[in-house]
Every structure is written in structure tokens, then in C-alpha cells.
């Protein structure tokens, strides 16, 4: 039996219904005999398990897929396996390993003339560059990806790259252009009824509203994101929505509600093994405790966040926590330590091109030097 292109398992995979996808794909795997179909099913199962938070099972199926495929000949199967292994390592914060797998996949897609695969890998290489803080390189990869996707008219694949380009522009403070890319993404997602993509884009639009101080607009988008994520059972997206709603309630001064959302987010992220997500929520819990005068607990949360960000190479995220921890040390009178930490944050913000936050960090350094560290 050969695996069918539009099997029930594949349809569930496209919808983001991970539990049903796993059930159907496991049944298909038990029935197939040829190595090519086994490789494809193992690869798809690994993708489903990864998105369902079962990382060990995902690794098992990726390894089984590599064993099943002829690595000297079956390039059309091998390239997506390498690409997905890159995704897995990127999610774990292992950017060097991720980049290595993406490059292996890119060599194959370029050799075989697979423009669709090449476009997907350019998007992923852009994501790695963005995480490392190289925004110009990230934008260049995203532009390459978009150019190919528009040439081959793969409308649904434009969605993540439009979102990613919007995120780069948001970091650079080009909010108008960022919203333009998010709206392009949302338009396609709505037309295709792509619920996971709609949720992701609502999240991004909420984030830009929050950055602009439009908290009512932000909560509307975040709640739309959460509603869809709950409908489709995407626990990773639920955790992100909780995190963002926590941040929003913190901005409103509603600290108890903020903490409830952060703790809900952290619980899911721990269960999923989402270390980068955990680091972001530890940072915000530190900020929340700082706002409530719980200095010792705040430092603990910031230190937890820093440890993970150093381990996972989250260069840009590191700057936020360095700045926050620096301001805490300034508040308790350790000005030398405070300036060292905030200068580290400022340097990173400058390197990634986030001019607004680089200037804020500089203002914080000046406050510490002037002895004006209390808000």
C-alpha cells in the first residue's frame, strides 16, 4: 500500500488537528510496506508529534524516516526530513544544528530545482538570522522566500513569511509596514480558512497594538487568537496567548490577572518542553514581581530567564532580561552591576537595529549614573 497524498491523516495535519493526525498516520504506518511510504509517514508523524509537544516521539520518527529513505537517491523525501529536523533543533534553541540541517536541505532543493522547498528553507534561514539578531540578513532571506513563493503561486505558503517579515519590521520600529505584511497574511488565511495561520496573525496584530499603546485593540486580537487556538487544540499557541494576555493585564496594572495568565502559560510551556517560551515568561514574571516590590522573587525569575536564553542563543530576548535585571540591581543600590547589565542590553539592541529600545536602555544607564533609579 502506498501512502495517499490527501489521506485523512494529511488533511488533519494541514488543519493542525494533531491528535487526529497522529491517530490516522499511525494506522497508515502499520499498513504500508514500501520504504518510501514508511519514510513519508514517519516524517509526517514526527511533525505531528512535535507540534503536539511530544518531542522524544518526534525525534524517534525523524530517525526512523532517515533509516527508511535511501540517502543517496531519494532526495525528494530527504530534503523535507532535513528541513523538519532543522525545525526541531531551532525550537530547542540549537541554532547551529538547525542551520546545518537547513543547509543540507537547501543543497538538495537547489540541486533538484525544487523552488517550493527552496522557498520554505529560505524562510527558515531567515528565522534563524532573526533569532541571532541579524535583522538585515533575515529580511534578505524572507525576500528571497517571498519572491519564489509569488513566482510559483503557492498562496498558502506566503502566510508565515509575510508574518515573519512583519515581525522583523516591527522590531525595527517600522510599524506601518509591519501591519501591511500582517494584513496580507490575514487576508490569505481568512480566504483559505487556515485557522492556525489566522491565530498566529491575530497574535502578531495584538502585539503591535500593544506596542503602540492600543490596549483595547490588543486584547481583541489576543482573545481572537486564544479562541481559535483552543478550538483547534494547539497547546503551544494557547500558551503564547496566555503569555500575551498576561503582559496586557500587567500593562493595565491588573497584576493578579497577569500572574494567573503567566503561570498558565509557563505550565503548558514546561509540559511541551518549550524552553524559549519558558524564558520569555520567566522574564515577564520577573517584571511583574518587580512591579509588586517582590525584589528577591523578581531576581530569581530574571536569572532563570537569563540562563535559558544563554543556553538557547536567544540573542534578542537576552537584551530585555539584561535590562530588567540591571534596573533591579540599580534599585537596590548596586549601580556598577546595574550599568554592566544595561550596557549589555543596549549593545544588543543596537546590533539588531532596535533603535527605540537601544535609546531606552541608554536612558536607563543615565538614570542609574544620576542616581535616579526609582519609577
N, C-alpha and C positions, 0 to 999 in steps of 0.2 A: 504493500500500500504506500503510495506517495502522499506527502502532506499537501493539502489543497491550499491555494493562495488565500481564499476567503473562507477558511474554516471558522466554526463558531469560536474557537479559541482566539484566532486572529482578530475577529470582529470585536470580541471583548477586550483584547489588548489595545486596539485602536480607541475604544471608548474609555479606557482607563479603569475598567472593571476587573481589577487584578485577581480577586478571589475566583471569580467565574473563569477567567482566562487560565489560571493555574489548573483548575479542575478539568477543563476541556483539553488543554495541552498535555497534561499528564496522561489522560486517556488515549490521546492520539499517539503519544510516545510509546505506550505499551503495545500499540497495534502495528507500528511501522517496522520494516525490516531493513530497508536500504540505508546505507551510511549517510547519504546526502540529506534525506528527510530527518534522520536522527540528529544530525548536526544542526539543521534549521530549528527543530523543535527544542533542542537543548538551549540554543541561543535565545529563543523566544521565552522559554521558561525562566532562564536566568534574568531576562529583562523584567518579567512579571514579578519574580521573587524580589528583585532589587527594589522595585517600586512599592512592593508590599512590606518592605523593611526587613526581609529575611536574607541578610547579606551572605551568610555562610552557604545557604542553598543556592544563591545566585552564583557564587564562586564555583561551587560543585558543578553546576550545569554549564558554565562557561568552559571549565576544564574538560568536561565531557564532550562539548561541542568541538573543541580543538582536537581531541583524540579521534573523533569520528570523521573529521574532514581531512582530505589529502592536502597537506600544507604546501605541496609543490605544484598543485594544479588547480584546485577548486577555489580560485581567487574570489569569485562572486559571493561565496559563503564566508571565506576567511576574513575579508575586509570588514563586514559588519561585526564579526566576533571581536576583532581587534578594536574596533571603534567602541563597542559596548564595554570591553574591558577598560578602555580609557575612561569611559563614563564612571565606572565603578571606582577606579582609583582617584578620579577627580572628586567624587563625592566624599571619599575618605580623606581628602586633603593632600593626597600624594601626587602633586602636580608633575613631578619629574617622570614618574612611572606613567601617568596619564598621557603626557606629551609623547613619550616613547611609543605607546600603543597607537595614538592618533597618527603619528608619522608613518608607522608601519602600514596602517590602513590607507593613508593618503598615497603612499607609493603605489599601492595596488590599484586604487581607483583611478589614479592618473595614467598608470600603465594600460589599464583596460578601457580607458575612455568613459568611465562611469561618472558623468557630470553630476548626477544626483548625489552619489556617495561623496564625491569631492566637495560639493557644496555643504553637505552635512558636517564634514570634518573641518572645513574652514570655520564654520560656526563654533565648533568645539574648541579649536585652537584659539579663536577669539576669546572664548570664555576663560581659558587658562591665562591668556595675556591680561585679561581684565582682573582676574584674581591676583595676579602678580603686581598689579598697579600700573601696567603699561597700557594706558588707555588709547594712545595713538595706534599702537600695533593691533590692539583689539579691534578698533574701528576699521582698520585696513582689512583684517580677516573677515569681519562682518560684511564689509562692502563686497569683497570677493564672493562670499557666500550668496549675498542678495543678487549680485549680477548673474551668477549661474542659475539660481532658482527662477529668476524672472525670464531668462532665456529658455528654460525648459518647461516653463509654465506649471511648476509644482506649487500651486497656490497654498495648500495647507502647510507646506514646509516653510513658507515665509514667516509664519506666525512667531516662532521662537526667536528668529533672527531680528525681526522688527522689534520685539520686546528687548532683546539684548542690546541692540543699537540705542534704543530709548534709554536703557539703564546707563550706558556709557555717557550719553549726552546729559542725563540727569546729574551724574557725578560731576561733570564739567560745568554744571550750572546753566546749561542751555535748555531751560525748561520748556520753552515753546516748541523747539524741535523734538524734544523727547516726547511730549504729548502727541505730536504729529505721528511719530512712529507707533506709539501705543494705540492710537486710534486706528491706524492701518491694521494692526494686529487684531484689534477687537472687531473691526468690520468683517474680516475674513472669518474669524472664529464664530461670530454670530451667524454668518451666512451658511457655514458648514455645520453648525450646531456642535462645535467642538467644545464640550463643557470644560475639560481640564484647561484648555487654552484660554477660554473666557475667564475662568477663575484666576489664572496667572496674570492676565492683563488687568483685571479689576484690582488685583493686589498692587500692581505697579502704578495704576492711576491713583489709588488710595495713597500710596507712598508719596507721590509728587504733590498731591493736595495737602498732605500733612506737612511736607517741607515748606510749602507756600503759606502755611498757617490757616488753611481752609479745613478746619477740623470736622465740620459738618459734612463737607464733600468726602473727606477721607473715610469717615465712619460708614457712609453709604456704600462706598466701593468695597471696604473691608468686609462688611456684612454680606454683600453680594458674593464675594469670594468665599466666605465661610459657608454660606448656604449651599453653593454648588459643590464645594469640597466635601461637605457632609453627605450630600445626595449621592455622590459617586464613591464615597468611602476612601478618599485619598487622605490618609492619615498625615503624610508629610505636609500637605497643603493646609490641613486643619491646624497643625502645629504652627505653621507660619502665620496663619490668620490670627490665631490666639496671641502670638508674639506681637503682631502689629496692633491688634486691639488693645493689648496691654500698654504699648507705647502711647497710643492715642489717649487712653484714660489717664496715663501718667501726665501727659501734656495738659490735660484738663484739671489736674490736681486731684483726681479720683483714685487715690493710692490703693485703697483696699481692692477695688475692681481691677486695677492694673496688676496687682500682685497675683490675684486669682488667675488672670489670663496668662501671666508669665509662668506660673507654676504648672498650669495645664499644658502649656507649650513645652516646657522643659521635660515633663513626664513622658510625653509622646516622643520627643527627640531622643531621650535616653533609650526608650524601648526600640526605636528604629536605628540606633547607633549613629545618629546624625551629629557628629562632633562639631562641625562648623556651626550648625544651628544652635547647639548647646552653648557654644562660646558666645554667640550673639545674645542669647537670653540671659546668660550669666552676667554679661556686661550691663544689660538693662536692669536686672535685679540689683546690681551694684549701684546703679544710678538711682533707683527707687529708694534703696536703703539710705543712700546719701541724702536724698531729699527729706527723709524722715528723721535724720540725725542719728541713724544707726551706723556709726562710722566703722566699727570693727567688722560688722557683717558685710558692709559695703566693700571693704578692702578684701575680704575673703572671696566675695563673688568676682571682683575685678581680677584677683590673682588667678582664680580658676579659668576665667576667660582668657587671660594672657597666656597661660600655659598651653591651652588648646590651640590658640592662634599661632603661637610659635611652632608648635608641633605640626600643624597643618599648612603652614605657609600662607596664612590669611593676612597678607601684607597690608591691605587697605583697612580691614577690620581691626588690625592691631593698633592703628593710629587712634581710633576712637577710645579704646580702653587705656592706652598710654596717657592720653589727655585727661580722661576722667580720673584715673588713679593719681595723676600728678596734682590735680586740683584738690583731691582729698588730703594728700600729704601737705599741700600748701595750707589747708585749713587747720591742720594740727601743728603747724609751725616748722615743718621740715622743708624749708624753702629750697635748699640745694637739691634734694631728691626730686622735689616738685618740678623745678626748672629742667633737670635732666630728662625726666619723663615727657614733659610737654614739648621740649625741643625735639625729642624723638618723633612725637606725633606730627609736629609741624613739618619736619623734613619729609615724612611720608606723604602728607597731604600735598606738599609742593611737588613731589616726584610724580604723583598720579594726576596732577593737574586740577585738584580740587581747591581752587583759589579761595573760595569763601571760608572753608574750614581751616585752611592754612592761615588766613588772616585772623580767624577767631583764636587759633592756638597762639599766634603772636600776641594778641591782646591779653590772653591768659598769662603769658610769660611776663608781660609788662605789669599786670596786676600783682603777680607774685613778687616781682622785684620792688614794686612800690609798697608792698605790704598790705594791698587791698584784695584780700582773697575771699571775702565773705559776700555772698549774694544778698 
